[in-house]
């Protein structure tokens, strides 16, 4: 079978998808499942039993022995507990069984998952419930059933539950708007997402010799190599054979799991690469991105490689992000962020655009908080990553349209004095024009918005929950205002003009790296939350809590819990990095440079006795000694600082940012200078040159 005919058969071969369900289910059960998806109806136990039996039979035919409820706790990664299909049948025999009850509900122990105080340890029981809107799949010999995860008291303990809530709420409010435009056909509006995934590949043997990479996922030390990304020859360059073999294996692995892996290429930094999928609904996209990150690591291991998903594994070169491409699509096939060919379609587009602009402006602090964590602090604002200030880039044509609406002036199309919303057709908006500014945190790219602040390791659920909910809020306000209008066309024009005028401060089409932009952003009143410690308090700002509580996405307890988990994670990550740094300084770097300094002194003495110049040895030994003292002092200060870290999580977060991180920076500066001076055979672990150019 050649590649062209093989791929369609390969794709989704390990997924209990719609086609497989048609083959294995009765028409009645298949239709009941479809009704469950489209109308939100529940499945009766007899239908659940038939689906479970069909799933089991299909999985067993493929050699599967176990099943697991696959869920996404608030760790940011996935979790699974595996049970076999075996059931005693008497006489020392077994049969393979899987019931509807086991399909729709599980009870994994939840005591060790972070909950932010939502339940006490003695109330550890958590419950998983099947999410029938996404397909079950086979992974490593187990049938994986995507599920939600909640506590005994009903609190959401996962990332999927609030995502599903936000998708439903956004759809409800969007339908209200569509009805105002005479659309009686659309029954659901779905957030469509395509997350681009950046990553680094390094040699496994070299990785294993770096304690910081193993413990922290990033290098805590490392002098810059003679060559980095300056030649810009790696970006979109020819893919090396070892990487190409990995990418081929990764694609095929993802395709069997139904993941729409589409694009692969080299990224800007040496050893950095990217995978991008085709758009799908936000729920499936989040599941698939979690699968993609897991498979990236496992496939790398098969090739003697390690996949690094940390946002900044190497200082001085590009970090890794995850561009979250987000749009809204109807079940009738319309993209609501694509300007249409009729005045009515363009009026609808402008209203949805106004809602998005207003929402990003009003909730810029919360959007920033959704991408705030220790790893991303090293990336945002550096080497082509977006700045920490939220702004929206629209491109020349669309920005011209917005300006013309605000000021009531002519726009580019000849012969037009003003743009009459709902009467005139918009000028063409080429996609390449809107995608030129790569420094923008939030860019309109033709028919979608690209949120570029996400870190490569994070779950995309949080940012998408936020965008869905923010959009729901703004659409609700618009619907409340317009549903009672006696002159819809006139009131629509007034509303759009008012919103663009009041929220134009969030629109910025210039260079986000320019220092002048930070001053301008401050003048406009935009938030500059430079670090995680600055951004996370926005999680529990009253206006943000009210947004999610009012729309039923989180309870007040659930959003407070998530804020607490993010804060605890930040403190834990910084603490692990600080303790790893101390360990490496004490056990690796200081012994190595001390021994090298001693060797230099012996060589200098021998040369002096022989009457040979020893300037290199004496000057280098003097500098090594000075830097060694500097490094030791920083290490001692770091040990003291860690011993004094406050107990409260919020106090500890501020302390880690204000006290611990500056000492770590001092220690690194001394160590990196020592690396540049030390004989390569004496340095205790692989260098940046080794790591970045070995694959």
C-alpha positions as CSV (number, residue, x, y, z in Angstrom):
1,X,0.0,0.0,0.0
2,X,1.6,3.3,-1.0
3,X,1.6,6.4,1.2
4,X,-1.3,8.1,-0.5
5,X,-3.7,5.1,0.0
6,X,-2.1,4.2,3.4
7,X,-2.8,7.5,5.1
8,X,-6.6,7.5,5.0
9,X,-6.6,4.0,6.4
10,X,-4.0,4.9,9.0
11,X,-5.8,8.0,10.2
12,X,-8.0,7.4,13.2
13,X,-7.3,3.7,13.1
14,X,-7.0,3.7,16.9
15,X,-10.1,5.9,17.5
16,X,-13.7,4.7,18.2
17,X,-14.9,7.4,15.8
18,X,-18.2,8.0,14.1
19,X,-17.5,5.6,11.3
20,X,-16.5,2.8,13.7
21,X,-19.6,3.5,15.8
22,X,-21.8,3.1,12.8
23,X,-20.2,-0.3,12.1
24,X,-20.5,-1.6,15.7
25,X,-23.8,-0.1,17.0
26,X,-27.4,-0.6,16.2
27,X,-29.1,2.2,14.4
28,X,-31.1,3.0,17.6
29,X,-28.0,3.3,19.8
30,X,-26.1,5.3,17.1
31,X,-29.0,7.8,16.8
32,X,-29.3,8.1,20.6
33,X,-25.6,9.0,20.7
34,X,-26.0,11.5,17.9
35,X,-29.0,13.1,19.7
36,X,-26.9,13.2,22.9
37,X,-24.3,15.2,21.0
38,X,-26.6,17.6,19.1
39,X,-29.3,18.1,21.8
40,X,-27.5,17.4,25.0
41,X,-29.8,14.6,26.0
42,X,-28.6,11.9,28.4
43,X,-28.1,8.2,27.4
44,X,-30.2,5.5,29.0
45,X,-28.3,2.6,30.6
46,X,-29.3,0.1,27.9
47,X,-27.7,2.4,25.2
48,X,-24.7,3.0,27.4
49,X,-24.3,-0.8,27.8
50,X,-24.4,-1.4,24.0
51,X,-21.9,1.4,23.4
52,X,-19.6,0.0,26.1
53,X,-19.8,-3.6,24.7
54,X,-19.1,-2.3,21.2
55,X,-16.1,-0.3,22.4
56,X,-14.8,-3.3,24.2
57,X,-15.2,-5.7,21.2
58,X,-13.5,-3.2,18.9
59,X,-10.7,-2.6,21.4
60,X,-10.1,-6.3,22.2
61,X,-9.9,-7.1,18.5
62,X,-6.9,-4.7,18.4
63,X,-5.2,-6.4,21.4
64,X,-6.4,-4.1,24.1
65,X,-6.7,-5.6,27.7
66,X,-7.4,-2.5,29.8
67,X,-9.5,0.6,29.9
68,X,-9.0,3.9,31.6
69,X,-10.9,7.1,32.1
70,X,-8.5,9.7,30.6
71,X,-8.9,13.1,32.3
72,X,-7.2,16.4,32.8
73,X,-6.7,17.4,36.4
74,X,-5.4,20.8,37.4
75,X,-1.8,19.7,37.1
76,X,-1.8,20.8,33.4
77,X,-1.2,17.2,32.2
78,X,-3.4,14.2,31.8
79,X,-4.1,11.4,34.2
80,X,-5.3,7.8,33.9
81,X,-6.0,4.7,36.1
82,X,-6.1,1.5,34.2
83,X,-8.5,-1.5,34.8
84,X,-8.5,-4.7,32.9
85,X,-11.6,-6.1,31.2
86,X,-11.3,-9.4,33.0
87,X,-14.1,-10.7,35.1
88,X,-14.1,-14.1,37.0
89,X,-16.3,-16.7,35.2
90,X,-15.9,-19.6,37.7
91,X,-13.7,-22.6,37.4
92,X,-10.6,-20.5,37.3
93,X,-11.8,-18.9,34.0
94,X,-12.4,-15.3,33.1
95,X,-14.5,-13.4,30.6
96,X,-13.9,-9.9,29.1
97,X,-16.6,-7.5,30.3
98,X,-17.1,-3.7,30.1
99,X,-20.4,-2.3,31.2
100,X,-22.2,1.0,30.5
101,X,-21.8,1.9,34.1
102,X,-18.0,1.6,33.8
103,X,-18.1,3.6,30.6
104,X,-20.0,6.6,31.9
105,X,-18.5,6.8,35.4
106,X,-15.3,6.1,37.3
107,X,-14.0,6.7,40.8
108,X,-10.3,7.3,40.8
109,X,-8.6,8.3,44.1
110,X,-8.1,12.1,43.9
111,X,-6.1,12.7,47.1
112,X,-2.8,13.7,45.4
113,X,-4.2,16.0,42.7
114,X,-4.1,19.7,43.4
115,X,-7.5,21.1,44.4
116,X,-6.7,24.5,45.8
117,X,-8.7,23.6,48.9
118,X,-11.8,22.5,47.1
119,X,-11.9,19.3,49.1
120,X,-10.0,18.0,52.2
121,X,-7.6,15.0,51.9
122,X,-10.1,12.8,53.9
123,X,-12.7,13.6,51.2
124,X,-10.3,12.4,48.5
125,X,-12.8,10.6,46.3
126,X,-13.1,12.1,42.8
127,X,-15.5,11.1,40.0
128,X,-14.9,10.8,36.3
129,X,-17.8,11.0,33.8
130,X,-17.6,10.2,30.1
131,X,-17.5,13.1,27.7
132,X,-19.4,11.6,24.7
133,X,-18.6,14.7,22.5
134,X,-15.1,13.4,21.8
135,X,-14.1,9.9,20.7
136,X,-12.5,7.2,22.8
137,X,-9.1,6.0,21.5
138,X,-6.5,3.3,22.1
139,X,-3.1,4.3,23.5
140,X,-0.4,1.8,24.5
141,X,-2.8,-1.2,24.9
142,X,-5.5,0.6,26.8
143,X,-8.9,2.0,25.7
144,X,-8.8,5.6,26.8
145,X,-12.2,7.2,27.5
146,X,-12.1,11.0,27.7
147,X,-13.9,12.2,30.8
148,X,-14.6,15.2,33.1
149,X,-13.4,15.0,36.7
150,X,-15.2,16.4,39.7
151,X,-15.3,16.2,43.5
152,X,-17.8,14.4,45.7
153,X,-19.4,17.8,46.3
154,X,-19.6,18.5,42.5
155,X,-16.8,21.0,42.1
156,X,-14.9,20.8,38.9
157,X,-11.4,19.4,39.5
158,X,-10.3,19.5,35.9
159,X,-9.8,21.7,32.9
160,X,-12.4,20.0,30.6
161,X,-15.5,20.7,32.7
162,X,-15.2,24.6,32.6
163,X,-14.1,24.4,29.0
164,X,-17.4,22.6,28.1
165,X,-19.4,25.1,30.2
166,X,-17.7,28.0,28.4
167,X,-18.4,26.6,25.0
168,X,-22.1,26.1,25.8
169,X,-22.5,29.6,27.2
170,X,-20.7,31.3,24.3
171,X,-22.9,29.4,21.9
172,X,-26.1,30.5,23.7
173,X,-25.2,34.1,23.5
174,X,-23.9,33.9,19.9
175,X,-27.2,32.4,18.8
176,X,-29.1,35.4,20.3
177,X,-27.0,37.7,18.1
178,X,-27.5,35.5,15.0
179,X,-31.2,35.6,15.4
180,X,-31.1,39.4,15.3
181,X,-29.6,39.1,11.8
182,X,-32.4,36.8,10.7
183,X,-30.4,33.5,11.0
184,X,-33.0,30.9,12.1
185,X,-31.0,27.9,10.9
186,X,-27.9,27.9,13.2
187,X,-28.4,25.8,16.3
188,X,-24.9,25.9,17.7
189,X,-21.8,28.2,17.5
190,X,-18.5,26.4,18.3
191,X,-15.2,27.8,19.2
192,X,-12.7,26.5,16.6
193,X,-9.1,26.1,17.7
194,X,-5.8,25.3,16.1
195,X,-2.8,25.3,18.5
196,X,0.7,25.5,17.0
197,X,3.1,23.6,19.1
198,X,6.8,24.5,19.4
199,X,9.5,22.3,20.9
200,X,13.2,21.5,21.2
201,X,14.9,18.2,20.5
202,X,18.2,17.3,22.2
203,X,20.2,14.1,22.4
204,X,19.1,11.8,25.2
205,X,22.7,11.0,26.3
206,X,23.6,14.6,26.7
207,X,20.2,15.4,28.4
208,X,20.9,12.7,31.0
209,X,24.2,14.5,31.9
210,X,22.4,17.7,32.7
211,X,20.8,17.7,36.1
212,X,19.0,21.0,35.5
213,X,17.3,19.6,32.3
214,X,16.2,16.5,34.2
215,X,14.9,18.3,37.3
216,X,13.6,21.6,35.8
217,X,13.1,21.1,32.1
218,X,15.5,24.0,31.4
219,X,19.1,24.8,31.7
220,X,19.9,26.8,34.8
221,X,23.5,27.4,33.6
222,X,25.0,27.8,30.2
223,X,27.4,30.1,28.5
224,X,26.3,31.3,25.0
225,X,27.9,29.2,22.2
226,X,29.9,31.0,19.5
227,X,26.9,30.5,17.2
228,X,23.2,30.6,18.0
229,X,20.4,31.7,15.7
230,X,22.2,34.8,14.3
231,X,22.5,33.4,10.7
232,X,18.7,32.6,10.6
233,X,19.6,29.5,8.7
234,X,17.6,27.1,10.8
235,X,14.1,28.6,10.3
236,X,12.3,26.6,7.7
237,X,15.6,25.1,6.7
238,X,16.2,21.6,5.5
239,X,15.2,19.1,8.2
240,X,18.1,16.9,9.4
241,X,17.7,13.1,8.8
242,X,17.4,12.2,12.5
243,X,14.8,14.9,13.1
244,X,13.0,14.0,9.9
245,X,12.7,10.4,11.1
246,X,11.3,11.6,14.4
247,X,8.8,13.9,12.7
248,X,7.6,11.1,10.4
249,X,7.1,8.7,13.4
250,X,5.3,11.5,15.4
251,X,3.0,12.3,12.5
252,X,2.0,8.6,12.0
253,X,1.5,8.1,15.8
254,X,-0.7,11.2,16.0
255,X,-2.6,10.3,12.9
256,X,-3.6,6.9,14.3
257,X,-5.0,8.8,17.3
258,X,-7.1,11.0,15.0
259,X,-4.9,14.1,15.7
260,X,-4.9,16.4,12.7
261,X,-1.2,17.0,12.5
262,X,-0.7,19.1,9.4
263,X,2.5,21.1,9.4
264,X,6.1,20.4,10.5
265,X,9.1,22.6,10.1
266,X,12.3,23.9,11.8
267,X,11.8,26.9,14.0
268,X,14.2,29.9,14.5
269,X,16.5,28.5,17.2
270,X,18.9,25.6,16.6
271,X,17.2,22.3,17.6
272,X,13.8,24.0,17.7
273,X,10.8,22.8,15.7
274,X,7.1,23.2,15.3
275,X,4.0,21.1,14.7
276,X,0.7,22.6,13.7
277,X,-2.7,20.9,13.4
278,X,-5.8,21.6,11.4
279,X,-8.6,23.4,13.2
280,X,-11.2,21.5,15.2
281,X,-13.6,22.3,18.0
282,X,-12.0,23.7,21.2
283,X,-12.8,20.6,23.3
284,X,-11.2,18.2,20.8
285,X,-8.3,20.6,20.1
286,X,-7.5,20.7,23.9
287,X,-7.6,16.9,24.1
288,X,-5.5,16.5,21.0
289,X,-2.9,19.0,22.1
290,X,-2.5,17.1,25.4
291,X,-2.0,13.9,23.4
292,X,0.4,15.6,21.0
293,X,2.6,16.8,23.9
294,X,2.6,13.3,25.4
295,X,3.4,11.6,22.1
296,X,6.2,14.1,21.3
297,X,8.0,13.0,24.4
298,X,7.4,9.3,23.9
299,X,8.3,9.2,20.2
300,X,11.5,11.2,21.0
301,X,12.5,8.5,23.4
302,X,12.3,5.9,20.7
303,X,14.8,7.9,18.6
304,X,17.3,8.5,21.3
305,X,16.1,12.1,21.7
306,X,14.4,14.1,24.4
307,X,11.6,16.6,23.5
308,X,11.8,19.8,25.6
309,X,8.5,21.6,26.0
310,X,9.8,24.2,28.5
311,X,9.2,27.8,27.3
312,X,12.9,28.7,27.6
313,X,15.2,25.7,27.9
314,X,18.2,27.8,26.6
315,X,18.9,31.4,27.5
316,X,19.8,33.7,24.6
317,X,17.8,31.9,21.9
318,X,14.2,31.8,21.0
319,X,11.8,30.3,23.5
320,X,8.9,28.0,22.6
321,X,5.3,29.2,22.5
322,X,2.0,27.9,21.5
323,X,0.0,30.1,19.2
324,X,-3.7,29.5,19.9
325,X,-5.6,30.2,16.7
326,X,-9.2,30.9,17.8
327,X,-12.4,31.5,15.8
328,X,-16.1,31.0,15.9
329,X,-18.0,28.7,13.5
330,X,-21.6,27.8,13.1
331,X,-23.1,24.3,12.6
332,X,-24.2,25.6,9.2
333,X,-20.6,26.1,8.1
334,X,-20.1,29.9,8.6
335,X,-17.0,31.5,10.1
336,X,-18.2,34.4,12.1
337,X,-14.8,36.2,11.9
338,X,-14.7,36.1,8.2
339,X,-16.0,39.2,6.4
340,X,-18.8,38.2,4.1
341,X,-19.8,39.2,0.6
342,X,-23.0,41.0,1.6
343,X,-23.7,44.1,3.7
344,X,-25.6,41.9,6.3
345,X,-22.7,39.5,6.6
346,X,-20.3,42.3,7.1
347,X,-22.5,44.0,9.7
348,X,-22.5,40.7,11.6
349,X,-18.7,40.4,11.3
350,X,-18.2,43.9,12.6
351,X,-20.4,43.2,15.6
352,X,-18.5,40.0,16.5
353,X,-15.3,41.9,16.0
354,X,-16.5,44.7,18.3
355,X,-17.4,42.1,20.9
356,X,-13.9,40.6,20.8
357,X,-12.1,44.0,20.9
358,X,-14.2,45.1,23.9
359,X,-13.7,41.9,25.7
360,X,-9.9,41.8,25.3
361,X,-9.8,45.4,26.5
362,X,-12.0,44.9,29.6
363,X,-10.4,41.6,30.6
364,X,-6.8,42.1,29.4
365,X,-5.5,41.4,32.9
366,X,-7.3,38.0,33.1
367,X,-6.1,37.0,29.7
368,X,-2.5,37.8,30.8
369,X,-3.0,35.7,33.9
370,X,-4.1,32.7,31.9
371,X,-0.6,32.5,30.4
372,X,1.3,33.4,33.6
373,X,3.6,30.8,35.1
374,X,7.3,30.5,35.9
375,X,8.4,29.0,32.5
376,X,6.6,31.7,30.5
377,X,8.2,34.5,32.4
378,X,11.5,33.7,30.8
379,X,9.9,33.9,27.3
380,X,7.5,36.8,27.1
381,X,9.1,39.9,25.8
382,X,12.3,38.1,24.6
383,X,13.5,36.8,21.2
384,X,10.4,37.2,19.1
385,X,7.9,36.3,21.8
386,X,5.1,38.8,22.4
387,X,5.4,41.5,25.1
388,X,3.6,41.1,28.4
389,X,1.2,44.0,27.4
390,X,-2.0,42.8,25.8
391,X,-2.9,44.5,22.5
392,X,-4.7,43.6,19.3
393,X,-3.2,43.8,15.8
394,X,-5.8,44.3,13.0
395,X,-3.7,45.0,9.9
396,X,-3.9,48.0,7.6
397,X,-7.2,47.3,5.9
398,X,-9.3,46.3,8.9
399,X,-7.7,49.0,11.0
400,X,-8.7,51.5,8.3
401,X,-12.3,50.2,8.5
402,X,-12.4,50.6,12.3
403,X,-10.9,54.1,12.1
404,X,-13.4,55.1,9.5
405,X,-16.3,54.0,11.7
406,X,-14.9,55.7,14.7
407,X,-14.3,59.1,13.0
408,X,-17.0,58.9,10.3
409,X,-14.4,59.4,7.6
410,X,-13.8,57.8,4.2
411,X,-11.9,54.5,4.0
412,X,-9.8,53.0,1.3
413,X,-12.5,52.0,-1.2
414,X,-12.9,54.8,-3.7
415,X,-16.2,56.7,-3.8
416,X,-17.2,56.0,-0.2
417,X,-17.7,58.9,2.1
418,X,-18.5,56.9,5.2
419,X,-19.1,53.2,5.9
420,X,-22.8,52.4,6.4
421,X,-22.9,49.3,8.5
422,X,-25.4,46.8,7.1
423,X,-25.5,48.7,3.8
424,X,-21.9,48.8,2.4
425,X,-19.7,45.9,1.6
426,X,-16.3,45.9,3.3
427,X,-13.1,46.2,1.3
428,X,-11.1,43.0,0.8
429,X,-9.0,42.0,3.8
430,X,-6.1,39.9,2.6
431,X,-4.9,37.3,5.2
432,X,-1.2,38.0,4.6
433,X,-1.6,41.7,5.4
434,X,-3.1,41.0,8.8
435,X,-0.3,38.5,9.7
436,X,2.7,40.7,9.2
437,X,3.2,41.8,12.8
438,X,4.8,38.9,14.7
439,X,5.2,40.9,17.9
440,X,1.5,41.2,18.6
441,X,0.1,39.2,21.6
442,X,-3.3,39.0,19.8
443,X,-3.4,39.3,16.0
444,X,-6.3,39.1,13.6
445,X,-5.2,36.8,10.8
446,X,-7.9,37.0,8.2
447,X,-10.6,34.9,9.7
448,X,-9.5,34.2,13.3
449,X,-7.5,35.6,16.2
450,X,-4.1,34.3,17.1
451,X,-3.3,34.4,20.8
452,X,0.4,34.2,20.9
453,X,1.2,34.5,24.6
454,X,0.7,30.9,25.5
455,X,3.7,28.9,26.7
456,X,4.6,25.7,24.9
457,X,4.1,23.4,27.9
458,X,0.8,24.7,29.1
459,X,-2.7,23.3,28.6
460,X,-4.6,25.4,26.1
461,X,-7.8,25.0,28.1
462,X,-7.4,28.0,30.4
463,X,-6.9,30.6,27.7
464,X,-9.7,29.2,25.6
465,X,-12.1,29.1,28.6
466,X,-11.3,32.8,29.1
467,X,-11.8,33.8,25.4
468,X,-15.1,31.8,25.2
469,X,-16.4,33.4,28.4
470,X,-15.3,36.9,27.6
471,X,-17.0,36.6,24.2
472,X,-20.2,35.3,25.8
473,X,-20.3,38.3,28.2
474,X,-19.9,40.8,25.4
475,X,-22.4,39.1,23.1
476,X,-24.9,39.0,26.0
477,X,-24.5,42.7,26.5
478,X,-25.0,43.4,22.8
479,X,-28.0,41.1,22.6
480,X,-29.6,42.7,25.7
481,X,-29.2,46.1,24.1
482,X,-30.3,45.2,20.5
483,X,-33.2,42.8,21.2
484,X,-35.3,45.7,22.4
485,X,-34.4,48.0,19.6
486,X,-37.1,49.7,17.5
487,X,-34.6,50.6,14.8
488,X,-32.1,47.7,14.6
489,X,-30.0,49.1,11.8
490,X,-29.5,52.5,13.4
491,X,-28.8,51.1,16.8
492,X,-26.4,48.6,15.5
493,X,-24.4,51.3,13.8
494,X,-24.3,53.3,17.0
495,X,-23.3,50.4,19.1
496,X,-20.4,49.3,16.9
497,X,-19.1,52.9,16.6
498,X,-19.4,53.4,20.4
499,X,-17.5,50.2,21.2
500,X,-14.7,50.8,18.7
501,X,-14.4,54.4,20.1
502,X,-14.4,53.4,23.7
503,X,-12.0,50.5,23.3
504,X,-9.6,51.6,20.5
505,X,-6.8,51.8,23.1
506,X,-6.3,48.0,22.9
507,X,-5.6,48.2,19.1
508,X,-1.9,48.6,18.3
509,X,-0.4,47.9,14.9
510,X,3.2,48.9,15.6
511,X,6.3,47.2,17.1
512,X,5.6,45.6,20.4
513,X,9.3,45.4,21.2
514,X,9.9,49.1,21.0
515,X,10.4,50.7,24.4
516,X,8.2,53.6,23.2
517,X,5.3,51.2,23.1
518,X,5.6,50.5,26.8
519,X,5.4,54.2,27.5
520,X,2.5,54.5,25.1
521,X,0.7,51.5,26.6
522,X,1.0,53.1,30.1
523,X,-0.4,56.4,28.7
524,X,-3.4,54.4,27.3
525,X,-4.0,52.8,30.7
526,X,-3.1,49.2,29.5
527,X,-1.9,46.7,32.0
528,X,1.8,45.8,31.9
529,X,1.9,42.7,34.1
530,X,5.5,41.8,33.5
531,X,5.8,38.7,35.6
532,X,3.7,35.9,37.0
533,X,3.8,37.5,40.4
534,X,2.3,40.6,38.9
535,X,-0.3,38.8,36.8
536,X,-1.8,36.1,39.0
537,X,-3.6,38.4,41.4
538,X,-5.8,39.3,38.5
539,X,-7.3,35.8,38.7
540,X,-9.3,36.8,41.8
541,X,-10.0,40.5,41.0
542,X,-13.7,40.9,41.7
543,X,-14.7,41.9,38.1
544,X,-13.0,38.7,36.8
545,X,-14.6,36.4,39.4
546,X,-18.0,37.9,38.7
547,X,-17.6,37.3,35.0
548,X,-17.1,33.6,35.4
549,X,-19.6,33.1,38.2
550,X,-22.3,35.0,36.4
551,X,-21.9,32.8,33.3
552,X,-21.8,29.6,35.3
553,X,-18.3,28.7,34.2
554,X,-16.7,28.6,37.7
555,X,-18.2,28.9,41.1
556,X,-16.4,31.4,43.3
557,X,-14.7,28.5,45.1
558,X,-13.5,27.0,41.8
559,X,-11.9,30.1,40.5
560,X,-10.2,30.9,43.8
561,X,-8.9,27.3,43.9
562,X,-7.4,27.7,40.5
563,X,-5.7,30.9,41.5
564,X,-4.2,29.2,44.5
565,X,-3.0,26.2,42.4
566,X,-1.3,28.6,40.0
567,X,0.4,30.4,42.8
568,X,1.5,27.2,44.5
569,X,2.9,25.9,41.2
570,X,4.9,29.1,40.7
571,X,6.5,28.8,44.2
572,X,7.1,25.1,43.8
573,X,8.8,25.5,40.4
574,X,11.1,28.4,41.6
575,X,11.9,26.4,44.7
576,X,12.9,23.3,42.7
577,X,15.0,25.4,40.4
578,X,16.8,27.1,43.3
579,X,17.5,23.9,45.1
580,X,18.7,22.3,41.8
581,X,21.0,25.3,41.3
582,X,22.4,24.9,44.8
583,X,23.0,21.2,44.2
584,X,24.8,21.8,40.9
585,X,27.0,24.5,42.3
586,X,28.0,22.6,45.3
587,X,28.4,19.1,43.8
588,X,29.5,19.9,40.2
589,X,30.6,23.4,39.4
590,X,32.6,24.4,42.5
591,X,34.6,21.2,42.6
592,X,35.3,21.4,38.8
593,X,36.4,25.0,38.8
594,X,38.4,24.7,42.0
595,X,40.3,21.7,40.6
596,X,40.9,23.6,37.4
597,X,42.2,26.7,39.3
598,X,44.5,24.5,41.3
599,X,45.8,22.9,38.1
600,X,46.4,26.3,36.6
601,X,48.5,27.3,39.7
602,X,50.6,24.2,39.4
603,X,51.2,24.8,35.7
604,X,52.1,28.5,36.4
605,X,54.6,27.4,39.0
606,X,56.3,24.9,36.7
607,X,56.5,27.4,33.9
608,X,57.9,30.1,36.3
609,X,60.6,27.6,37.4
610,X,61.4,26.9,33.7
611,X,61.5,30.6,32.9
612,X,58.5,30.3,30.5
613,X,55.7,32.8,30.3
614,X,52.8,31.8,32.5
615,X,50.5,34.8,31.9
616,X,47.6,32.7,30.7
617,X,47.8,30.5,33.8
618,X,48.2,33.3,36.4
619,X,45.6,35.7,34.9
620,X,43.1,32.9,34.3
621,X,43.7,31.4,37.8
622,X,43.2,34.8,39.4
623,X,39.9,35.4,37.5
624,X,38.7,31.8,38.2
625,X,39.4,32.3,41.8
626,X,37.5,35.6,41.9
627,X,34.5,34.2,40.1
628,X,34.6,31.1,42.3
629,X,34.3,33.2,45.4
630,X,31.5,35.1,43.7
631,X,29.7,31.9,42.9
632,X,30.1,30.5,46.4
633,X,28.8,33.7,47.9
634,X,25.7,33.6,45.6
635,X,25.2,30.0,46.5
636,X,25.3,30.7,50.2
637,X,22.9,33.6,49.8
638,X,20.6,31.4,47.9
639,X,20.7,28.7,50.6
640,X,19.9,31.4,53.2
641,X,17.1,32.8,51.1
642,X,15.5,29.4,50.6
643,X,15.7,28.8,54.4
644,X,13.8,32.1,55.0
645,X,11.0,31.5,52.4
646,X,7.6,32.5,53.8
647,X,5.0,29.8,54.4
648,X,2.0,31.6,52.9
649,X,1.6,30.9,49.2
650,X,1.0,34.5,48.1
651,X,3.8,35.8,50.3
652,X,6.0,33.0,49.0
653,X,5.3,34.0,45.4
654,X,6.3,37.6,45.9
655,X,9.4,36.5,47.9
656,X,10.5,34.0,45.2
657,X,10.1,36.7,42.5
658,X,11.7,39.6,44.5
659,X,14.4,37.8,46.5
660,X,15.1,34.3,45.1
661,X,15.2,35.0,41.4
662,X,17.7,37.9,41.6
663,X,20.2,35.7,43.6
664,X,19.8,32.9,41.0
665,X,20.6,35.4,38.3
666,X,23.8,36.4,40.2
667,X,24.8,32.8,40.6
668,X,24.2,32.0,36.9
669,X,26.2,35.0,35.7
670,X,29.2,33.9,37.7
671,X,28.9,30.3,36.6
672,X,28.5,31.1,33.0
673,X,31.6,33.3,33.1
674,X,33.4,30.4,34.7
675,X,32.3,28.0,32.0
676,X,33.8,30.4,29.4
677,X,37.1,30.3,31.2
678,X,37.3,26.6,32.2
679,X,39.1,23.9,30.1
680,X,36.3,22.0,28.3
681,X,37.6,18.7,29.7
682,X,37.0,20.0,33.2
683,X,33.5,21.4,32.8
684,X,31.1,18.9,34.5
685,X,28.2,18.8,31.9
686,X,27.4,19.3,28.2
687,X,27.5,22.9,27.0
688,X,25.0,24.8,24.9
689,X,27.1,24.1,21.8
690,X,26.8,20.3,22.6
691,X,23.1,20.4,23.2
692,X,22.0,22.7,20.4
693,X,24.0,21.3,17.6
694,X,24.2,17.6,18.3
695,X,20.9,16.4,16.7
